[in-house]
């Protein structure tokens, strides 16, 4: 099974026409996104239809709109060849058309269409991906394009038989075919007066064209499915939901465990589940709808795992036609807890990833032979450069490895990395122990600048701009060689439609672009995600930076009064209450000497909020002289939506049950946790936006749920005087239950 958006331009799939499989190619994603929005993928047949369909007129110009013969043939005759299952996947779209010199425009709700030359222009990767399908498929061989012919029509597909350079030099000798020409009809230049010769008859080729048949296209949603046989289908297949399977990262386990997952099928089909360990079947069974199961690994099985080696656990769910599969990696470790490493990294040859060239254990509390550091504490904060502080005794064998910027420091939690960064401060104390401060790898983005132009950027474009890295110079190593590259990841934040403002031209460090132009304006979360692959026996890491509107990852562990809650405090701030936004602009009236520019304004407001808290108003000004009442009201309404009324957080000191041996998810940074505290009126999923972990004092963990710390400058830490007693009570209770 595959999802359309996971395929690349040039990848193929099958579509059944009258029961016979026809090959289609993924032509492009986000087809005409300015007209249709994102998420529509254009599929194109790899061979021409051979049907005879008269289209056009040799006396006058025609267009896709005003001469509907071929359009109607596709919508009726061709559509009848497709199965109901296939037709369900097709998404009607708005297409552009242009023909000859007389007419161009857009046409809505088109299920089928033929491509224009501009659908392929300027995209070398796209052209390279699809060209191979046409080189040998034209009947009658390849047609020659004679000197002086004009290429102006829509639906004849011909490969040039001389190289572009020779053609430009006037050399008519044949050469290697380099270009797919989507012809715009032969005849007069569209810029000249007169009609274009547009007679179209698929039974006879015009002007020596080798094959004037139809190349059919249609669009599907990017989430459409390709089944196990490579066929386009509306059957989405069974779904697998899990906080483990399908997630990146490695889960460390030290004792028998079970990883939970849920399966369901939207079509109500019977679900067969197969669990695999490193590709070998572990068990197979028939699942019930919305059934929750656990991939169980016994103590004996775990003890057969090699130490610190990744094992792949896979869950496959099939309805007989479509199989969905998700995997996760498990690493056998000695015990739960935190290990600190120090070493060096280097960029891969392609400049996209990095690997460790040296990696030493700096601290491991569960290994009595390992070096030790003192008072290690890491503070992970959403949309902030996280920090890690610790003290290295002079007796630590890697004391001499400490230096500013160059060494890399990493923290693993149960074998999964939760922090990576570099040293920014070092200070020797009286005993010569070194007090060290580190910043997270987000700080690499402060070390390089980017140019923001005076133009409009989408959120995706700004993210890509901030992460773009030039190739390393010949004179010295660069960011790629040092392994400091981030690749753009998933973006689910979109600017409001009314926000068409241009960025101010400036040179700024890349981190400031992300925080000032994205999260500072539109909220959301910057989430670092790493993919790990083994290449020639070396573990290679690739960083992706996602910009997400919402954190969808969840932890199974619940924070609950009387179970793992130690203490709780609240922070709430009313300074961000805004219940009215007034937008000011200007419009022109009159004509010529009597033309005037007039002010105009509109207000968006929340009446209930004004009654409760009084008027709290913001003002915005729209430049230009073409404002209308509707456009200003939309601007004001979009701005008002940014203000939820209050910003605040819940700071919780909780026992992470995973630290005391319970087989459950960890309470985790940048994941949502279910918090059930009825006396406090909390019964909801809350995002963890800050986590402070004293690595040697696990009963002192602090979790902040709610607003990110950038908005919590006045938050004061609560007094957790009873935390230690509560921790001991919880630990004793769980110990008693486990006896």
C-alpha positions, 0 to 999 in steps of 0.5 A: 500500500502507498499513499499518493503524496508519498510518490514522486513525479515519475512514479507509476500506478495502474488504473483499470479502463474497461477491466484492462490496466492502463499505466499512469504516471504521477505528473505533479503534486499540488496541481494549480495550487493557486486555483485549487489549494494544496493537496491535488495530485495530477495523474497522466496516462503514459500512453495516448488513447487511440480513440477517434474524436473530431475536435476543432474547426479549421475556420476559426479559433476554438478553446477548451471552453467554447468547443466542448466535444472532446471535453464531453467525450472524456466526461462521458465515454471515457469516464464510463470505462472507469470503475466506480472505485476509481471514479471515487478517487477523482477530484474535480479541479479548476484548470487553465486553458489557452488556445490560439490567440483568441481566448484563455481562462479557467474552467471549474469542476473538470474531472478530466483534461489534457495537459498544457505545455506550461504544466511541464515547463521549468521543472527539469525533475518533472520532465525527466521523470515522465519523458521516458514514457513517451519516447517509444510510445508514439505510433509511426515513430518520432516526428521531425519538426521542420525549420520555421514551424510554430508550436502553439497548440495543446494536444499533439505530443512529439519528441524532437529528433535533433538536439536543441543546440543543433536546432538553434545553430540551424543544423537540421541533422537528426540527433538524440531526442531531448524534448517533449513538445506539447504542441500549440497547433501549426499555423499563424503565430498567435501574435499575428492577425488571422485564424489559427489552423485548429482542425483536429481529427484523431483519425488523421495526423496534421502537419506530419504529426506522428500521433495526434491522439489524446493524453488524458489527465485527472487529479486525485487527493494526495491522500488517495491510496494505491493498493498492494497491486499498484492500483489506484483505489478509493479503499483506504485500507485498515488504519493503525494508530499508535504512539510507537508504530510509525513514529521516528526514534528508538525505544529503549527497553530493559524488560519484557514489554508490550507496545499498544496499537489500535486497528480499524477499517473505515469500510468495515472490512475484516482486518487481518493483523500480522506482527513481525520482528525483523521481518519474521512473522511473530503472530497473525490474527483476525482483529476486531474493529477499533480493537486495541492490541499489544505487540508483546516481547517476552523477557526471554525474547528480549534477552536474545536481543544484542545490546544496543542493536536496533530491532524492527517491530512491524504491524501489518493490517490488511483487508485482503486488498490493501495492506497498511504497515507501520514499524518502530525500532526497539533497542535493548538497554540495561535499564531505564534512565539517561545517558550523556555522550560527548564526541564529534560529528561530521556531515555526509558527502551529500551534505544532508545528514551527519554521523558521529566520528567519536562518541564517548559516555560522559555519564551513565548512573546505571553503569558503575564503571562509567564516568560521572558528571554532577548536577546534570539538568536539561530544560527542553522548551518549545520554540526555544533553544533548549539548555543543558547544565552540568559539572564535570569533575576533574577526575572524569576521563573526558575532562580534556574533551571539553571545549567551546562550540566544537564538541557535541553533547547528547542525552539519550532517554531510554536509548532515544536522543532527547537533546543534542547541542554544543558547549557555550560556557565553561567555568572552573570552580575552586576544586577545578571541576568544570561547570558547563552550559550547553545550547541545543542544536537549534543554536546552529541556526543562529550561526548563519544568516539569510536574506529575506526579500521584500515579498510575500512568503508562505509559511513553507517558503519561509521555513525553506529559506531559513534552512537553505545552506550553501555548498561548502567553499573549497577553502574551508569546511562549511555548515554541510561538512560540519553536519549542521544542516536541517531539512524542511519537514512537514508544515501544517501552519498556514497564514490567514487568507487575508495576510498578504503582507510582504516581508521587510527586506533584511538580513537576519540570522536563520533562527530569528527568521523562524521565531519572528516571522513564523512562530512569533506571528502565527503560533504553532510549534517548531519540532525537530525530527530525526531519521536514522539509517544504517549506511555501511555499518554507520548510523546516519542521522538526518534532521527535519524541522517541522512547523506544526499547528498542533501537536498530534503525538500523545503519551499513554500515561495519564496524570491523575490525582492520587496516582502520579501527581506530586504538585501543581501550580497555575499561571494565567495572564490577562494582558493578552485579552483582545476583544476588538480589532479595528482595521483602517484603510483607504479607497478611491472615488471620483474620476480624473480631476475629481478623484479623491482618496477616502478613509474607511474602517471596519471593526471585528469584536467579541461582544460577550468578552467586552461585557465581561472584561471591558473593551480591549482593542487593537488597530491595524492599518492596511496600505494602498487605496483599494480597500473595501468594507468586506476586505477590511472586516476580513482582515480584522476578523482574522487578526481577532482570531489570534487572540484567545483571551488568556495565555497561561499554563499548568505547571505540574510536578509529576512522577513519571511512572516509567522511571519506577519500572512501570511498562508505560509511555513516558511523560514526554516533551512536545507530546500531549498528555491526558491530565485528569484532576477533577478538583482542579477542573482539568479533564483534557489532553494538554501539550507539554511545552516545557520539561525540566529533567534533573538527570540524577533526581528523577523525582524532581521533574517539572512539566509545563502544559499550555502556553510556551515559555516564551510567553511565561516570563513572569512565571514563578516556580512553585514551592514543591516542598512535599514533592519528595514525600509524594514521590516516595509514597507513589513508588512504595504503592507501585512496588507493593502492587507489583509484588 
